[in-house]
Each structure stands twice: as structure tokens, then as C-alpha cells.
């Protein structure tokens, strides 16, 4: 799977999907519309990638931050929301989406093309519990390393309760060491 691309924009301004040239290979990457309009041909970029594989296609979806990629992946967990619809939601910043979910703002989601009222309500209901406490329930060491570890484990599908419990058992060390131990503990449960 492709997880990240570092290269230069090879497509014209506003074109979507954008083309990222990585050492002579052009990758077609679907991005939120606001990103497509921000990037310029020849600009260096680092894109966090979601690789979506279907029977008849392999599509890449790119985001400028891990937070946006995590939000996109969360949206895909909602039944009835596919990658194109989730990408439409991602035209808004992740913090705005999070706020709309917390407030139960159906109108925010129905303003997205291809997203009706039923699916907007499903997004709010299904993701509200997943977002509640992601920042508040998990410990924070002030350096963001614990949050980064928690975000990584959340994106792998572990729930907040499991993560909270395993965080208490982790030894001191680098983020990589903590992640390795966390996966070892979580693999035994």
C-alpha cells in the first residue's frame, strides 16, 4: 500500500486529481477541492495517502496532514459513505468536521454533494462516539508524542479503552519503542 508520496506537482492549478511526480513517476491523487486549488505546478509536496482498492480500480486519496487522513478514514467507516463522498466532506478542514459531528449539525453535511440527510445523520451518530474523548480521554504528555501514538493506534482500529489501558503499561523510550510495545500488548488481548 502507498502511505505517503513526496514529490512535485505536475498538474495545472485547480486540476483534480492532481499529478504528483515522484522521481519521474506520476501518481494521480484525488485531493479535497480546497487543496487542488492551493497547490501550484512545480510545488514540492508531501501527501499522506489512503490507497483504495476495488475490483476494477486502485485510487489514491491524498491529504496534507495525518489528522485529515485520519478523519477521511473515519468517514469511510460509516456504511453508505464511499471515498468520493468522504472526499467531498474533506473539502472542509478536519477541525470543522469534528465540530459539526459534536454539535450534530446535519446541515453542514447535507451541503456536501452526494450526501443526503440519512447519511449525514449516520455520520453524526456513528462518529460522535468515536471522536468523543479522542483528545480528552487519552493521556497527553505535553509533547504530543502520546497523542501521536494514540492517533496511530486509533487509525489501526483499536478502540480508546484498549489504548488508554495499554498506555499505562508502556515503558519509557522513543515513539517507535512505545508503538512496538503497545502493539505487542494489544496483540495479546
C-alpha positions in Angstrom: 0.0 0.0 0.0 1.1 3.5 -0.7 1.1 5.5 2.5 2.9 8.7 1.6 4.2 10.5 -1.5 6.9 13.2 -1.6 7.4 14.9 -4.9 6.4 17.9 -7.1 3.0 18.9 -8.5 3.0 18.1 -12.3 -0.6 19.1 -13.0 -2.1 22.5 -13.6 -3.5 24.6 -10.8 -7.0 23.5 -9.8 -6.8 20.1 -11.6 -8.2 17.2 -9.6 -6.9 14.6 -9.3 -3.5 16.2 -9.0 -0.5 14.5 -10.5 2.5 14.1 -8.1 5.8 13.5 -9.9 8.0 11.2 -7.7 11.3 10.7 -9.4 9.8 10.6 -12.8 6.7 8.6 -11.9 3.4 10.5 -12.0 0.8 9.4 -9.4 -2.8 10.5 -9.9 -4.0 11.6 -6.4 -7.6 12.7 -5.6 -7.5 15.5 -3.1 -10.1 17.8 -1.4 -11.0 20.6 -3.8 -9.5 23.2 -1.5 -6.1 21.5 -1.7 -6.3 21.2 -5.6 -6.8 25.0 -5.7 -3.9 25.7 -3.3 -1.2 23.7 -5.0 0.8 25.1 -7.9 2.6 23.3 -10.7 6.3 22.6 -9.7 5.5 23.0 -5.9 7.1 20.4 -3.6 4.5 18.4 -1.6 4.3 15.6 1.0 0.9 13.9 0.8 -0.4 11.3 3.3 -2.2 8.7 1.2 -5.2 6.4 1.5 -5.0 3.7 -1.1 -8.5 2.5 -2.1 -8.5 -0.8 -3.9 -11.6 -2.2 -5.7 -12.1 -4.9 -8.3 -11.7 -2.5 -11.2 -9.6 0.3 -9.8 -6.8 1.4 -7.5 -7.4 5.0 -6.4 -5.1 7.2 -4.3 -6.6 9.9 -2.0 -4.1 12.5 -0.6 -4.1 14.8 2.4 -1.6 17.3 3.7 -1.8 16.1 7.3 -2.2 12.9 9.2 -5.2 14.4 11.0 -7.0 14.9 7.7 -6.2 11.3 6.7 -7.5 10.0 10.0 -10.7 11.9 9.5 -11.1 10.6 6.0 -10.5 7.0 7.3 -13.1 7.6 10.0 -15.7 8.8 7.4 -15.1 5.6 5.4 -16.1 3.5 8.4 -19.7 4.8 8.1 -21.8 2.5 5.9 -23.1 4.2 2.8 -20.1 6.7 2.7 -17.6 5.9 0.0 -14.3 7.6 -0.8 -15.7 10.2 -3.2 -18.4 11.3 -0.7 -15.8 11.3 2.1 -13.5 13.4 -0.1 -16.4 15.9 -0.6 -16.7 16.2 3.2 -13.0 16.7 3.4 -13.3 20.0 1.4 -13.8 21.3 5.0 -11.0 21.2 7.5 -10.9 18.3 9.9 -11.5 20.5 12.9 -14.7 21.9 11.3 -15.9 18.4 10.5 -15.2 17.3 14.1 -17.1 20.3 15.4 -20.1 19.6 13.1 -20.2 16.0 14.4 -20.0 17.1 18.0 -22.8 19.6 17.5 -24.9 17.3 15.4 -25.0 19.8 12.5 -26.9 17.8 9.8 -27.0 20.9 7.5 -23.2 21.0 7.5 -23.1 17.5 5.9 -26.0 17.9 3.6 -24.3 20.8 2.0 -21.8 18.3 0.6 -22.7 17.0 -2.9 -23.8 13.3 -2.9 -24.6 13.3 0.8 -28.2 13.1 1.8 -29.9 13.7 5.2 -29.9 10.0 6.2 -26.2 9.5 5.6 -25.5 12.9 7.3 -27.3 11.6 10.4 -25.4 8.3 10.2 -22.1 10.1 10.1 -23.0 12.1 13.2 -24.4 9.1 15.1 -21.6 6.7 14.2 -18.6 9.1 14.5 -19.7 11.0 17.6 -18.8 8.1 19.9 -15.5 7.5 18.0 -14.5 11.2 18.4 -15.7 11.8 21.9 -12.7 11.8 24.2 -10.0 11.2 21.5 -8.2 14.2 22.8 -9.7 14.3 26.3 -9.8 10.7 27.4 -6.3 9.8 26.3 -3.3 11.0 28.3 -1.2 13.8 26.9 2.5 14.2 27.9 2.6 17.8 26.6 4.9 16.9 23.8 2.3 15.4 21.6 4.1 12.1 21.4 1.4 10.3 23.4 -1.3 11.8 21.2 0.6 10.8 18.1 0.8 7.2 19.4 -2.9 7.2 20.3 -3.8 8.5 16.8 -1.7 5.8 15.2 -3.4 3.1 17.3 -6.8 4.5 16.6 -6.1 4.5 12.9 -5.2 0.8 13.2 -8.6 0.1 14.5 -8.0 -0.2 18.3 -10.6 1.4 20.5 -10.0 4.2 23.0 -10.5 2.0 26.1 -7.9 -0.5 24.8 -5.5 2.3 24.0 -6.0 4.0 27.4 -5.3 0.7 29.2 -2.2 -0.1 27.2 -0.7 3.5 27.6 -0.4 2.9 31.4 1.8 -0.2 30.7 4.3 1.3 28.2 7.9 1.7 29.1 9.9 5.0 28.6 11.5 5.3 25.2 11.1 6.6 21.7 7.7 6.7 19.9 8.8 3.7 17.9 9.6 1.7 21.0 6.3 2.6 22.6 4.4 1.7 19.5 6.2 -1.7 19.3 5.3 -2.4 22.9 1.7 -1.2 22.5 1.2 -3.5 19.5 2.6 -6.4 21.5 0.3 -5.8 24.4 -2.8 -5.2 22.2 -2.0 -8.3 20.2 -2.3 -10.4 23.3 -5.8 -9.1 24.3 
